[in-house]
Amino acid sequence: MQALRQACAAVAARAKYVAVAADAIPQYAAALPLPGRAEGPNGPAPGPGGPQDAPPPAGADRERLAAFWLTLDAVNFGSGWFPTLRKRPGLSGYNTVAAALRDRFNAAGPWSATELTEITAPEIAGLLGQDPGHELMALFATSLNDLGRRVAGGHQGEFAAVADAAGGSAVALATALGAWDCFADCSAYDGLEIPFLKRAQIAAADLHRAGVTRFADLGGLTMFADNLVPHVLRLDGVLRFDADLVARIDREELIPHDSPEEIEIRACAVHAVELISAAAGVEGVTAAEIDQVLWERGQQSVYKASPRHRSRCTAY
């Protein structure tokens, strides 16, 4: 992940559309309710989990937990399409997908790796209560097909073996998953390669938090570069967007994936969280924990009232 950190710092240094307000970082970091800090101006520090963690299936053993999290994280994308989905009452797009998968696991158990290789868009649509012709259903099916092939072909069909193969390293797992089509997430910017690996990193964190495995190097992970945390950082004054970019976002215009603007949004957010971590003064606090705090903050009405950027892609 060091290559990602360096690439994001380089993007931040030459960005045209997004700027990190470095002068705002110390005060902002001091005010965040971070783990290890009893309570800050914004309330108590969160526990190890939070709303970003969908409740696991009931009575799940280690293998079923691994299957649940890898299956969910393989389809943990589509935020650019979420406004077009039929959502369960009171749930976001992500939580609608997560709840449907949890219900499936509770009712019928996990799909086997072989079953995932054969799952179709209409099957996914039926599970999620969506139109079978919705573009996202085909993308979900393609991702799950690849997950099934990888688990069946490289891990004898055992989902927990995917975690075990990382040898106790979250960074190693995220890097390995990032080489799979179902978790791929790498962008190019002005000659730089930027391996965001957003969902691959989340999968490592999820497997650790679920108790499937224990990683000693969670601090090696970066922020999970999506479209909500950058939105929070912008509204909080830590990121500053070009006025025209803000106008496009406010019009709810799609920002093309891998465009300079979209890459700068994600990369500058990653770099800002690294600066926040360095300035926080809390020993051992990780970028992933800061990501969780900011993600939870993004559930507040003040952040939901303002449009965030939307890009149609499989990255987030």
C-alpha positions, 0 to 999 in steps of 0.5 A: 500500500506504500505505492498507493500512498506515494501515488496519492501524495503525488496526485495531490501535489499536482491536482487541478480540480481538488486541493487538500487544505493542509492548514485545516488538518491539525484542528480537524484531526484533533476534533475527530472522535477516534478510537483511543480517544475517549470522547471528542467535540463530536461525541464518543469514539466508535467501536471496532465496527459500525454501520458500514458492517452489515450484520453477518448471517446468524450462527455463522461458522468461520467458513460461512463468515468468510463466504459472506464477506467475500461474496458481499465485498465482491459486489460492494460497488454500484454507488453511481447506480444506487439512485436508480435501484429499488431500495428496502425501506429505510436502507441505502443501496449498499445496505439493501444489497447487504441485507438481501445477501444476509437473508439468502445466507440465513435461508439457504446458506452460502453459494458454493464457489462452483455455484457462484461461477454459474450465477446469472444477472436474473438470479441476482436481480431476483434476490435483490428485488431489481429489474433483471435488465438493470446494468448493475445486475450483470456487473454483479453476476460477472464479479461473482462468477470471477470470485467463484472461479478464483476460490474454486480454482486456487483455494479448493473451493474454501473461502476461509482459505483465501484469508489463510493464504495471506499469511496473517497480512492484511496488505498481502490479502488486499494485494492478492485480491486486487489482482482478481477481476472481481476486486480490480481497482487501479487508475492511471493519472499523468503517468502514475499508476494508482492501485486504490484497491478499495474493495480489496482493502475493505475485504481484508478489514471485514475478514479481520473484524468478523474474526475469520482471521487476525491481521497484525498489519491493519495499519498498512491499509489506507482509507477505502477510496469511495464517494462518501468520505471525500464528500464528508471531507469536502463539506468539512473543509478538508478538501476543496473542489474546483467551483465547476466540479462542485456545480457538476456534482450539485447538478447530479451529473455523473463524473466519469470513472478514471477521469482526472477529476474523479481520480483527484477526488479519490486520491486527495481523500486518501492523502488527506486521511494520511495527513489526519492520521499523522496529525491525530496524536492517537497512538496506533490509530489507522487510516481504516479507523479514520475512514470508519469515523468519516463514513459514519459521519456521512450518515448524518442528514447534513451530509445527505442533504448535499449531492456527492459525486457519482461515477458508474464503475465497479470500484465503489 
